[in-house]
Amino acid sequence: MTQPQSLHSGEPGSSLAVHVRQVEARLRGALRPLLAEHGLTMDHWRIIAVIGAEPGLGMGEIATLAVVPAASLTRYMDKLVERGIVVRRIDPGDKRRSVVALSPRGVEYAARLRAAEAGVASEGLG
């Protein structure tokens, strides 16, 4: 019977949790200058990335996919709308639902953030 592989090999920094935090720190360092242009955070970037990949999602879906608390999403979204990165409209098919998408400015901004993110990925994730 094959033994399950351990995530911890005894080597310093070999923990999955450590690797995830290291990648996150490199990513944050690469994106911080671009995010600072609009006073945004990594939480905002994850929301922008989710909306850019899948416009028309509901707020709960965005919160789940972007890994942000649903209770905070409206505040984050308000800031993105205020900065002209996201447009928010009432869903014509369901007046109780908001529909969000990246604005043209948001599409351009997201492309710059994705390019910086790709630079981190090309350096290697581990």
MMTF fields as JSON, N, C-alpha, C and O atoms, coordinates in Angstrom:
{
  "mmtfVersion": "1.0.0",
  "mmtfProducer": "UNKNOWN",
  "numBonds": 503,
  "numAtoms": 504,
  "numGroups": 126,
  "numChains": 1,
  "numModels": 1,
  "chainsPerModel": [1],
  "groupsPerChain": [126],
  "chainIdList": ["A"],
  "bondAtomList": [4, 2, 8, 6, 12, 10, 16, 14, 20, 18, 24, 22, 28, 26, 32, 30, 36, 34, 40, 38, 44, 42, 48, 46, 52, 50, 56, 54, 60, 58, 64, 62, 68, 66, 72, 70, 76, 74, 80, 78, 84, 82, 88, 86, 92, 90, 96, 94, 100, 98, 104, 102, 108, 106, 112, 110, 116, 114, 120, 118, 124, 122, 128, 126, 132, 130, 136, 134, 140, 138, 144, 142, 148, 146, 152, 150, 156, 154, 160, 158, 164, 162, 168, 166, 172, 170, 176, 174, 180, 178, 184, 182, 188, 186, 192, 190, 196, 194, 200, 198, 204, 202, 208, 206, 212, 210, 216, 214, 220, 218, 224, 222, 228, 226, 232, 230, 236, 234, 240, 238, 244, 242, 248, 246, 252, 250, 256, 254, 260, 258, 264, 262, 268, 266, 272, 270, 276, 274, 280, 278, 284, 282, 288, 286, 292, 290, 296, 294, 300, 298, 304, 302, 308, 306, 312, 310, 316, 314, 320, 318, 324, 322, 328, 326, 332, 330, 336, 334, 340, 338, 344, 342, 348, 346, 352, 350, 356, 354, 360, 358, 364, 362, 368, 366, 372, 370, 376, 374, 380, 378, 384, 382, 388, 386, 392, 390, 396, 394, 400, 398, 404, 402, 408, 406, 412, 410, 416, 414, 420, 418, 424, 422, 428, 426, 432, 430, 436, 434, 440, 438, 444, 442, 448, 446, 452, 450, 456, 454, 460, 458, 464, 462, 468, 466, 472, 470, 476, 474, 480, 478, 484, 482, 488, 486, 492, 490, 496, 494, 500, 498],
  "bondOrderList": [1, 1, 1, 1, 1, 1, 1, 1, 1, 1, 1, 1, 1, 1, 1, 1, 1, 1, 1, 1, 1, 1, 1, 1, 1, 1, 1, 1, 1, 1, 1, 1, 1, 1, 1, 1, 1, 1, 1, 1, 1, 1, 1, 1, 1, 1, 1, 1, 1, 1, 1, 1, 1, 1, 1, 1, 1, 1, 1, 1, 1, 1, 1, 1, 1, 1, 1, 1, 1, 1, 1, 1, 1, 1, 1, 1, 1, 1, 1, 1, 1, 1, 1, 1, 1, 1, 1, 1, 1, 1, 1, 1, 1, 1, 1, 1, 1, 1, 1, 1, 1, 1, 1, 1, 1, 1, 1, 1, 1, 1, 1, 1, 1, 1, 1, 1, 1, 1, 1, 1, 1, 1, 1, 1, 1],
  "groupList": [{"groupName": "MET", "atomNameList": ["N", "CA", "C", "O"], "elementList": ["N", "C", "C", "O"], "formalChargeList": [0, 0, 0, 0], "bondAtomList": [1, 0, 2, 1, 3, 2], "bondOrderList": [1, 1, 2], "singleLetterCode": "M", "chemCompType": "L-PEPTIDE LINKING"}, {"groupName": "THR", "atomNameList": ["N", "CA", "C", "O"], "elementList": ["N", "C", "C", "O"], "formalChargeList": [0, 0, 0, 0], "bondAtomList": [1, 0, 2, 1, 3, 2], "bondOrderList": [1, 1, 2], "singleLetterCode": "T", "chemCompType": "L-PEPTIDE LINKING"}, {"groupName": "GLN", "atomNameList": ["N", "CA", "C", "O"], "elementList": ["N", "C", "C", "O"], "formalChargeList": [0, 0, 0, 0], "bondAtomList": [1, 0, 2, 1, 3, 2], "bondOrderList": [1, 1, 2], "singleLetterCode": "Q", "chemCompType": "L-PEPTIDE LINKING"}, {"groupName": "PRO", "atomNameList": ["N", "CA", "C", "O"], "elementList": ["N", "C", "C", "O"], "formalChargeList": [0, 0, 0, 0], "bondAtomList": [1, 0, 2, 1, 3, 2], "bondOrderList": [1, 1, 2], "singleLetterCode": "P", "chemCompType": "L-PEPTIDE LINKING"}, {"groupName": "SER", "atomNameList": ["N", "CA", "C", "O"], "elementList": ["N", "C", "C", "O"], "formalChargeList": [0, 0, 0, 0], "bondAtomList": [1, 0, 2, 1, 3, 2], "bondOrderList": [1, 1, 2], "singleLetterCode": "S", "chemCompType": "L-PEPTIDE LINKING"}, {"groupName": "LEU", "atomNameList": ["N", "CA", "C", "O"], "elementList": ["N", "C", "C", "O"], "formalChargeList": [0, 0, 0, 0], "bondAtomList": [1, 0, 2, 1, 3, 2], "bondOrderList": [1, 1, 2], "singleLetterCode": "L", "chemCompType": "L-PEPTIDE LINKING"}, {"groupName": "HIS", "atomNameList": ["N", "CA", "C", "O"], "elementList": ["N", "C", "C", "O"], "formalChargeList": [0, 0, 0, 0], "bondAtomList": [1, 0, 2, 1, 3, 2], "bondOrderList": [1, 1, 2], "singleLetterCode": "H", "chemCompType": "L-PEPTIDE LINKING"}, {"groupName": "GLY", "atomNameList": ["N", "CA", "C", "O"], "elementList": ["N", "C", "C", "O"], "formalChargeList": [0, 0, 0, 0], "bondAtomList": [1, 0, 2, 1, 3, 2], "bondOrderList": [1, 1, 2], "singleLetterCode": "G", "chemCompType": "PEPTIDE LINKING"}, {"groupName": "GLU", "atomNameList": ["N", "CA", "C", "O"], "elementList": ["N", "C", "C", "O"], "formalChargeList": [0, 0, 0, 0], "bondAtomList": [1, 0, 2, 1, 3, 2], "bondOrderList": [1, 1, 2], "singleLetterCode": "E", "chemCompType": "L-PEPTIDE LINKING"}, {"groupName": "ALA", "atomNameList": ["N", "CA", "C", "O"], "elementList": ["N", "C", "C", "O"], "formalChargeList": [0, 0, 0, 0], "bondAtomList": [1, 0, 2, 1, 3, 2], "bondOrderList": [1, 1, 2], "singleLetterCode": "A", "chemCompType": "L-PEPTIDE LINKING"}, {"groupName": "VAL", "atomNameList": ["N", "CA", "C", "O"], "elementList": ["N", "C", "C", "O"], "formalChargeList": [0, 0, 0, 0], "bondAtomList": [1, 0, 2, 1, 3, 2], "bondOrderList": [1, 1, 2], "singleLetterCode": "V", "chemCompType": "L-PEPTIDE LINKING"}, {"groupName": "ARG", "atomNameList": ["N", "CA", "C", "O"], "elementList": ["N", "C", "C", "O"], "formalChargeList": [0, 0, 0, 0], "bondAtomList": [1, 0, 2, 1, 3, 2], "bondOrderList": [1, 1, 2], "singleLetterCode": "R", "chemCompType": "L-PEPTIDE LINKING"}, {"groupName": "ASP", "atomNameList": ["N", "CA", "C", "O"], "elementList": ["N", "C", "C", "O"], "formalChargeList": [0, 0, 0, 0], "bondAtomList": [1, 0, 2, 1, 3, 2], "bondOrderList": [1, 1, 2], "singleLetterCode": "D", "chemCompType": "L-PEPTIDE LINKING"}, {"groupName": "TRP", "atomNameList": ["N", "CA", "C", "O"], "elementList": ["N", "C", "C", "O"], "formalChargeList": [0, 0, 0, 0], "bondAtomList": [1, 0, 2, 1, 3, 2], "bondOrderList": [1, 1, 2], "singleLetterCode": "W", "chemCompType": "L-PEPTIDE LINKING"}, {"groupName": "ILE", "atomNameList": ["N", "CA", "C", "O"], "elementList": ["N", "C", "C", "O"], "formalChargeList": [0, 0, 0, 0], "bondAtomList": [1, 0, 2, 1, 3, 2], "bondOrderList": [1, 1, 2], "singleLetterCode": "I", "chemCompType": "L-PEPTIDE LINKING"}, {"groupName": "TYR", "atomNameList": ["N", "CA", "C", "O"], "elementList": ["N", "C", "C", "O"], "formalChargeList": [0, 0, 0, 0], "bondAtomList": [1, 0, 2, 1, 3, 2], "bondOrderList": [1, 1, 2], "singleLetterCode": "Y", "chemCompType": "L-PEPTIDE LINKING"}, {"groupName": "LYS", "atomNameList": ["N", "CA", "C", "O"], "elementList": ["N", "C", "C", "O"], "formalChargeList": [0, 0, 0, 0], "bondAtomList": [1, 0, 2, 1, 3, 2], "bondOrderList": [1, 1, 2], "singleLetterCode": "K", "chemCompType": "L-PEPTIDE LINKING"}],
  "groupTypeList": [0, 1, 2, 3, 2, 4, 5, 6, 4, 7, 8, 3, 7, 4, 4, 5, 9, 10, 6, 10, 11, 2, 10, 8, 9, 11, 5, 11, 7, 9, 5, 11, 3, 5, 5, 9, 8, 6, 7, 5, 1, 0, 12, 6, 13, 11, 14, 14, 9, 10, 14, 7, 9, 8, 3, 7, 5, 7, 0, 7, 8, 14, 9, 1, 5, 9, 10, 10, 3, 9, 9, 4, 5, 1, 11, 15, 0, 12, 16, 5, 10, 8, 11, 7, 14, 10, 10, 11, 11, 14, 12, 3, 7, 12, 16, 11, 11, 4, 10, 10, 9, 5, 4, 3, 11, 7, 10, 8, 15, 9, 9, 11, 5, 11, 9, 9, 8, 9, 7, 10, 9, 4, 8, 7, 5, 7],
  "groupIdList": [1, 2, 3, 4, 5, 6, 7, 8, 9, 10, 11, 12, 13, 14, 15, 16, 17, 18, 19, 20, 21, 22, 23, 24, 25, 26, 27, 28, 29, 30, 31, 32, 33, 34, 35, 36, 37, 38, 39, 40, 41, 42, 43, 44, 45, 46, 47, 48, 49, 50, 51, 52, 53, 54, 55, 56, 57, 58, 59, 60, 61, 62, 63, 64, 65, 66, 67, 68, 69, 70, 71, 72, 73, 74, 75, 76, 77, 78, 79, 80, 81, 82, 83, 84, 85, 86, 87, 88, 89, 90, 91, 92, 93, 94, 95, 96, 97, 98, 99, 100, 101, 102, 103, 104, 105, 106, 107, 108, 109, 110, 111, 112, 113, 114, 115, 116, 117, 118, 119, 120, 121, 122, 123, 124, 125, 126],
  "secStructList": [7, 7, 7, 7, 7, 7, 1, 7, 7, 1, 1, 6, 6, 7, 1, 2, 2, 2, 2, 2, 2, 2, 2, 2, 2, 2, 2, 2, 2, 2, 2, 2, 2, 2, 2, 2, 6, 6, 6, 7, 7, 2, 2, 2, 2, 2, 2, 2, 2, 2, 2, 2, 2, 1, 6, 6, 7, 7, 2, 2, 2, 2, 2, 2, 2, 2, 6, 7, 7, 2, 2, 2, 2, 2, 2, 2, 2, 2, 2, 2, 2, 2, 6, 6, 1, 3, 3, 3, 3, 3, 3, 6, 6, 3, 3, 3, 3, 3, 3, 3, 3, 3, 7, 2, 2, 2, 2, 2, 2, 2, 2, 2, 2, 2, 2, 2, 2, 2, 2, 2, 2, 2, 6, 7, 7, 7],
  "xCoordList": [0.842, 0.0, 0.887, 1.859, 0.554, 1.335, 1.048, -0.106, 2.104, 1.948, 1.572, 2.132, 0.632, 0.3, 1.501, 2.246, 1.68, 2.784, 2.431, 1.297, 3.406, 3.221, 3.475, 4.342, 2.714, 2.961, 4.186, 4.728, 4.622, 5.758, 6.89, 6.787, 7.956, 9.068, 10.139, 11.146, 9.945, 10.962, 11.922, 12.714, 11.866, 12.708, 12.093, 10.872, 12.938, 12.393, 11.622, 12.115, 10.444, 9.642, 8.949, 8.428, 8.918, 8.31, 6.807, 6.156, 6.251, 4.818, 4.046, 4.46, 2.927, 2.069, 1.644, 1.627, 1.303, 0.885, 1.993, 1.719, 3.238, 4.364, 4.517, 4.707, 4.436, 4.547, 3.446, 3.708, 2.232, 1.113, 1.38, 1.179, 1.828, 2.102, 3.254, 3.222, 4.274, 5.397, 4.954, 5.336, 4.154, 3.641, 2.759, 2.853, 1.907, 1.033, 1.851, 1.501, 2.93, 3.775, 4.44, 4.52, 4.917, 5.523, 4.486, 4.759, 3.311, 2.237, 1.832, 1.67, 1.671, 1.297, 2.362, 2.031, 3.639, 4.719, 4.686, 4.948, 4.366, 4.307, 3.096, 3.172, 1.982, 0.743, 0.549, -0.205, 1.218, 1.0, 1.1, 0.218, 2.136, 2.21, 1.01, 0.506, 0.561, -0.59, -1.872, -2.701, -2.039, -3.233, -3.251, -4.313, -2.072, -1.982, -2.438, -2.883, -2.33, -2.79, -4.237, -4.622, -5.033, -6.461, -6.845, -8.031, -5.858, -6.144, -6.839, -7.707, -6.456, -7.108, -6.224, -5.036, -6.834, -6.161, -6.191, -6.786, -5.552, -5.593, -7.021, -7.381, -7.834, -9.241, -9.921, -10.682, -9.649, -10.222, -9.745, -10.529, -8.445, -7.924, -8.622, -8.962, -8.839, -9.52, -10.935, -11.409, -11.605, -12.954, -12.892, -13.697, -11.943, -11.768, -11.502, -12.08, -10.633, -10.292, -11.512, -11.715, -12.328, -13.532, -14.52, -15.054, -14.769, -15.724, -15.227, -16.013, -13.927, -13.37, -13.497, -13.714, -13.36, -13.445, -14.88, -15.148, -15.809, -17.196, -18.164, -18.727, -18.368, -19.323, -20.731, -21.092, -21.51, -22.901, -23.16, -24.299, -22.121, -22.321, -23.071, -23.027, -23.751, -24.397, -23.373, -22.251, -23.765, -22.849, -22.342, -21.164, -23.205, -22.776, -21.737, -20.775, -21.929, -20.962, -19.623, -18.565, -19.677, -18.436, -17.693, -16.483, -18.414, -17.783, -17.117, -15.987, -17.805, -17.255, -16.016, -14.985, -16.108, -14.985, -13.791, -12.644, -14.055, -12.977, -12.444, -11.478, -13.072, -12.676, -12.673, -11.692, -13.795, -13.998, -15.305, -16.223, -15.401, -16.652, -17.811, -17.692, -18.913, -20.081, -20.518, -20.97, -20.383, -20.794, -19.936, -20.379, -18.728, -17.823, -17.906, -17.396, -18.536, -18.5, -19.104, -18.556, -20.209, -20.835, -19.866, -19.75, -19.176, -18.203, -17.077, -16.686, -16.561, -15.521, -16.051, -15.378, -17.252, -17.843, -18.079, -17.838, -18.553, -18.765, -17.48, -17.505, -16.369, -15.087, -14.679, -14.167, -14.9, -14.563, -15.43, -14.948, -16.699, -17.598, -17.142, -17.061, -16.846, -16.394, -15.125, -14.953, -14.243, -12.981, -13.157, -12.204, -14.36, -14.616, -14.096, -13.926, -13.841, -13.293, -14.402, -14.265, -15.496, -16.641, -17.888, -18.038, -18.781, -20.11, -21.126, -21.026, -22.101, -23.122, -24.485, -24.772, -25.311, -26.664, -27.649, -27.275, -28.905, -29.965, -30.2, -30.287, -30.302, -30.567, -31.949, -32.936, -32.05, -33.365, -34.326, -35.543, -33.787, -34.632, -35.056, -35.981, -34.376, -34.688, -34.28, -33.11, -35.237, -34.97, -34.341, -33.836, -34.364, -33.764, -32.269, -31.583, -31.767, -30.391, -29.554, -30.004, -28.332, -27.379, -26.52, -26.178, -26.178, -25.273, -24.048, -24.176, -22.877, -21.649, -20.769, -20.803, -19.986, -19.023, -17.881, -18.027, -16.762, -15.667, -16.012, -16.567, -15.686, -15.823, -14.677, -13.761, -14.705, -13.548, -12.241, -11.2, -12.312, -11.141, -10.745, -9.558, -11.73, -11.477, -10.839, -9.977, -11.254, -10.668, -9.181, -8.348, -8.859, -7.46, -6.641, -5.523, -7.211, -6.54, -6.322, -5.247, -7.333, -7.226, -6.131, -5.422, -5.99, -4.945, -3.558, -2.663, -3.382, -2.098, -1.818, -0.693, -2.845, -2.684, -2.387, -1.551, -3.081, -2.833, -1.41, -0.778, -0.9, 0.472, 1.475, 2.44, 1.248, 2.127, 2.02, 3.021, 0.808, 0.573, 1.285, 1.876, 1.228, 1.888, 3.403, 4.074, 3.939, 5.371, 5.789, 6.838, 4.966, 5.25, 5.175, 6.026, 4.161, 3.992, 5.172, 5.622, 5.677, 6.781, 8.085, 8.985, 8.185, 9.368, 9.349, 10.352, 8.213, 8.07, 7.294, 7.476, 6.439, 5.578, 6.127, 5.494, 7.218, 7.715, 9.144, 9.694],
  "yCoordList": [-1.182, 0.0, 1.245, 1.317, 2.217, 3.437, 4.356, 4.564, 4.896, 5.838, 7.211, 7.64, 7.91, 9.253, 10.173, 10.064, 11.078, 12.017, 13.119, 13.598, 13.504, 14.563, 15.908, 16.031, 16.916, 18.273, 18.868, 19.872, 18.254, 18.782, 17.763, 16.674, 18.123, 17.189, 17.377, 16.669, 18.304, 18.582, 19.671, 20.154, 20.064, 21.14, 22.482, 22.634, 23.458, 24.78, 25.338, 25.303, 25.84, 26.434, 25.446, 25.838, 24.157, 23.168, 23.041, 22.324, 23.703, 23.649, 24.35, 25.402, 23.762, 24.393, 25.777, 26.719, 25.908, 27.21, 28.247, 29.407, 27.84, 28.761, 29.157, 30.335, 28.187, 28.492, 29.45, 30.396, 29.207, 30.076, 31.502, 32.451, 31.659, 33.003, 33.668, 34.877, 32.894, 33.462, 33.971, 35.065, 33.181, 33.606, 34.834, 35.787, 34.81, 35.954, 37.222, 38.297, 37.103, 38.262, 38.796, 40.009, 37.898, 38.347, 39.021, 40.044, 38.444, 39.01, 40.382, 41.328, 40.482, 41.755, 42.812, 43.956, 42.433, 43.367, 43.853, 45.025, 42.958, 43.325, 44.194, 45.08, 43.943, 44.66, 45.935, 46.817, 46.045, 47.19, 48.545, 49.381, 48.804, 50.119, 50.394, 51.517, 49.384, 49.566, 49.766, 50.601, 49.012, 49.15, 50.505, 51.103, 50.99, 52.274, 53.442, 54.466, 53.298, 54.365, 54.75, 55.906, 53.783, 54.02, 53.791, 53.745, 53.647, 53.411, 52.085, 51.985, 51.062, 49.757, 48.736, 48.965, 47.607, 46.526, 45.241, 45.196, 44.214, 42.905, 42.37, 41.681, 42.675, 42.262, 42.86, 42.179, 44.136, 44.777, 44.07, 43.842, 43.725, 43.06, 41.731, 41.404, 40.965, 39.68, 39.897, 39.127, 40.928, 41.244, 41.643, 41.173, 42.506, 42.929, 41.708, 41.583, 40.812, 39.617, 38.736, 38.224, 38.556, 37.725, 38.367, 37.689, 39.66, 40.348, 40.326, 40.128, 40.529, 40.509, 39.154, 39.062, 38.104, 36.749, 36.321, 35.529, 36.836, 36.365, 37.502, 37.534, 38.439, 39.52, 38.963, 37.933, 39.657, 39.265, 38.35, 37.939, 38.02, 37.188, 37.973, 39.203, 37.256, 37.881, 38.239, 37.733, 39.109, 39.566, 38.407, 38.371, 37.485, 36.344, 35.504, 35.042, 35.307, 34.527, 35.251, 34.632, 36.565, 37.347, 37.24, 37.012, 37.404, 37.322, 35.962, 35.886, 34.905, 33.558, 33.359, 32.899, 33.7, 33.486, 34.388, 33.984, 35.607, 36.547, 36.356, 37.005, 35.476, 35.171, 36.444, 36.762, 37.156, 38.318, 38.112, 37.472, 38.642, 38.494, 39.157, 40.297, 38.45, 38.995, 40.315, 41.217, 40.431, 41.655, 42.855, 43.995, 42.625, 43.708, 44.028, 45.059, 43.166, 43.314, 44.632, 45.261, 45.065, 46.319, 47.482, 48.331, 47.523, 48.596, 48.552, 49.587, 47.35, 47.213, 47.651, 48.371, 47.212, 47.524, 49.025, 49.596, 49.668, 51.12, 51.849, 52.786, 51.425, 52.066, 51.838, 52.75, 50.634, 50.349, 51.16, 51.622, 51.334, 52.162, 53.617, 54.294, 54.093, 55.471, 55.77, 56.88, 54.785, 54.968, 54.787, 54.966, 54.435, 54.27, 52.965, 52.846, 51.986, 50.705, 49.707, 48.854, 49.819, 48.921, 49.752, 50.839, 49.238, 49.841, 48.881, 47.662, 49.47, 48.663, 49.153, 50.35, 48.196, 48.516, 47.528, 46.444, 47.926, 47.015, 46.024, 46.417, 44.76, 43.713, 43.953, 43.944, 44.17, 44.419, 43.244, 43.429, 42.046, 40.864, 40.605, 39.832, 41.257, 41.066, 42.334, 42.516, 43.198, 44.518, 44.446, 45.453, 43.291, 43.145, 42.863, 42.862, 42.626, 42.163, 43.222, 43.833, 43.434, 44.313, 43.49, 42.343, 44.082, 43.462, 44.362, 45.578, 43.774, 44.564, 44.056, 42.882, 44.973, 44.644, 45.644, 46.707, 45.309, 46.261, 47.355, 47.083, 48.58, 49.693, 49.589, 48.793, 50.371, 50.366, 50.692, 50.089, 51.637, 51.97, 50.766, 50.486, 50.065, 48.886, 47.758, 47.046, 47.589, 46.549, 46.836, 45.934, 48.094, 48.488, 48.297, 47.782, 48.715, 48.585, 47.113, 46.737, 46.289, 44.857, 44.216, 43.328, 44.653, 44.105, 44.417, 43.573, 45.611, 45.981, 45.131, 44.677, 44.921, 44.094, 42.64, 41.992, 42.134, 40.751, 40.591, 39.559, 41.612, 41.547, 41.483, 40.721, 42.277, 42.238, 40.886, 40.331, 40.367, 39.056, 37.965, 37.052, 38.061, 37.077, 37.122, 36.094, 38.311, 38.432, 37.635, 36.99, 37.681, 36.897, 35.405, 34.627, 35.013, 33.597, 33.108, 31.974, 33.961, 33.532, 33.365, 32.647, 34.026, 33.867, 32.529, 32.107, 31.879, 30.592, 30.762, 31.735, 29.819, 29.903, 29.136, 29.131, 28.521, 27.737, 27.82, 27.206],
  "zCoordList": [0.0, 0.0, 0.0, 0.751, -0.835, -0.946, 0.234, 0.61, 0.807, 1.916, 1.365, 0.356, 2.009, 1.55, 1.723, 2.697, 0.77, 0.859, 1.844, 1.889, 2.617, 3.596, 2.937, 2.071, 3.349, 2.862, 3.534, 3.072, 4.619, 5.364, 5.311, 5.876, 4.635, 4.471, 5.531, 5.519, 6.436, 7.431, 6.995, 7.804, 5.735, 5.225, 5.624, 5.605, 5.986, 6.3, 5.101, 3.973, 5.339, 4.275, 3.378, 2.333, 3.744, 2.855, 3.045, 2.285, 4.016, 4.279, 3.163, 2.677, 2.767, 1.765, 2.228, 1.435, 3.498, 4.034, 3.886, 3.58, 4.1, 3.948, 2.486, 2.183, 1.576, 0.144, -0.307, -1.051, 0.137, -0.244, 0.227, -0.53, 1.463, 1.992, 1.245, 1.016, 0.86, 0.121, -1.244, -1.657, -1.937, -3.243, -3.069, -3.842, -2.06, -1.8, -1.534, -2.021, -0.772, -0.475, -1.743, -1.935, -2.609, -3.872, -4.761, -5.388, -4.806, -5.617, -5.09, -5.86, -3.787, -3.18, -3.483, -3.794, -3.392, -3.693, -5.135, -5.404, -6.06, -7.48, -7.798, -8.649, -7.119, -7.438, -6.63, -7.041, -5.49, -4.599, -5.31, -5.115, -6.128, -6.781, -7.701, -7.745, -8.423, -9.314, -8.517, -8.877, -7.446, -6.61, -5.915, -5.738, -5.521, -4.823, -5.697, -5.178, -7.013, -7.916, -7.641, -7.818, -7.21, -6.97, -5.511, -5.186, -4.633, -3.222, -2.972, -2.104, -3.735, -3.647, -2.943, -2.715, -2.605, -1.884, -2.712, -3.789, -2.2, -2.853, -2.91, -3.865, -1.91, -1.959, -3.182, -3.87, -3.454, -4.644, -5.915, -6.836, -5.959, -7.153, -7.387, -8.524, -6.334, -6.529, -7.055, -7.89, -6.58, -7.071, -8.54, -9.344, -8.896, -10.294, -11.175, -12.255, -10.721, -11.501, -11.723, -12.824, -10.686, -10.806, -11.772, -12.65, -11.622, -12.501, -13.942, -14.869, -14.132, -15.483, -16.148, -17.356, -15.356, -15.905, -16.146, -17.049, -15.347, -15.421, -15.1, -14.005, -16.036, -15.782, -15.581, -16.15, -14.769, -14.584, -13.404, -13.182, -12.639, -11.452, -10.385, -10.356, -9.518, -8.378, -7.315, -7.325, -6.402, -5.359, -4.488, -4.134, -4.15, -3.337, -4.049, -3.436, -5.345, -6.135, -6.209, -6.097, -6.398, -6.456, -5.129, -5.109, -4.022, -2.699, -2.505, -2.023, -2.874, -2.709, -3.575, -3.084, -4.848, -5.763, -5.454, -5.645, -4.978, -4.662, -3.241, -2.841, -2.497, -1.125, -0.269, 0.403, -0.315, 0.553, 1.312, 0.798, 2.52, 3.268, 2.52, 2.071, 2.389, 1.691, 2.309, 1.603, 3.627, 4.312, 3.909, 4.049, 3.416, 3.012, 1.526, 1.088, 0.752, -0.702, -1.171, -2.077, -0.587, -1.017, -0.846, -1.73, 0.276, 0.525, -0.515, -1.056, -0.79, -1.813, -3.178, -3.916, -3.498, -4.796, -4.937, -6.0, -3.862, -3.898, -4.273, -5.071, -3.704, -3.999, -5.451, -6.1, -5.965, -7.365, -8.32, -9.354, -7.984, -8.799, -8.735, -9.76, -7.529, -7.326, -8.125, -8.629, -8.239, -8.971, -10.484, -11.243, -10.919, -12.345, -12.921, -14.134, -12.066, -12.509, -12.804, -13.681, -12.07, -12.208, -12.45, -11.891, -13.287, -13.455, -12.851, -12.989, -12.181, -11.498, -11.968, -11.976, -12.358, -12.823, -12.215, -11.767, -12.212, -11.789, -12.923, -14.087, -12.592, -13.576, -14.169, -13.433, -15.492, -16.095, -15.927, -15.935, -15.776, -15.609, -14.174, -13.926, -13.216, -11.796, -11.058, -10.721, -10.813, -10.229, -8.835, -8.34, -8.203, -6.874, -6.953, -5.931, -8.142, -8.321, -9.031, -10.001, -8.54, -9.219, -10.161, -9.87, -11.282, -12.247, -12.335, -12.472, -12.258, -12.332, -13.464, -13.832, -14.0, -15.051, -14.958, -14.354, -15.547, -15.611, -16.606, -17.671, -16.263, -17.194, -18.201, -17.997, -19.281, -20.19, -19.445, -19.708, -18.532, -17.715, -16.853, -16.678, -16.323, -15.503, -16.292, -15.775, -17.537, -18.401, -18.609, -18.523, -18.88, -19.089, -17.803, -17.834, -16.697, -15.396, -15.042, -14.575, -15.262, -14.98, -15.832, -15.36, -17.071, -17.944, -17.382, -17.434, -16.852, -16.243, -15.004, -14.794, -14.191, -12.993, -13.359, -12.729, -14.384, -14.823, -15.343, -15.118, -16.04, -16.55, -15.394, -15.449, -14.357, -13.183, -12.487, -12.034, -12.407, -11.8, -12.607, -12.031, -13.922, -14.787, -14.603, -14.698, -14.342, -14.079, -12.858, -12.857, -11.817, -10.611, -10.941, -10.51, -11.701, -12.063, -12.896, -12.729, -13.799, -14.663, -13.884, -14.32, -12.735, -11.885, -11.159, -10.583, -11.193, -10.511, -9.226, -8.494, -8.967, -7.789, -6.597, -5.541, -6.718, -5.592, -5.423, -4.508]
}
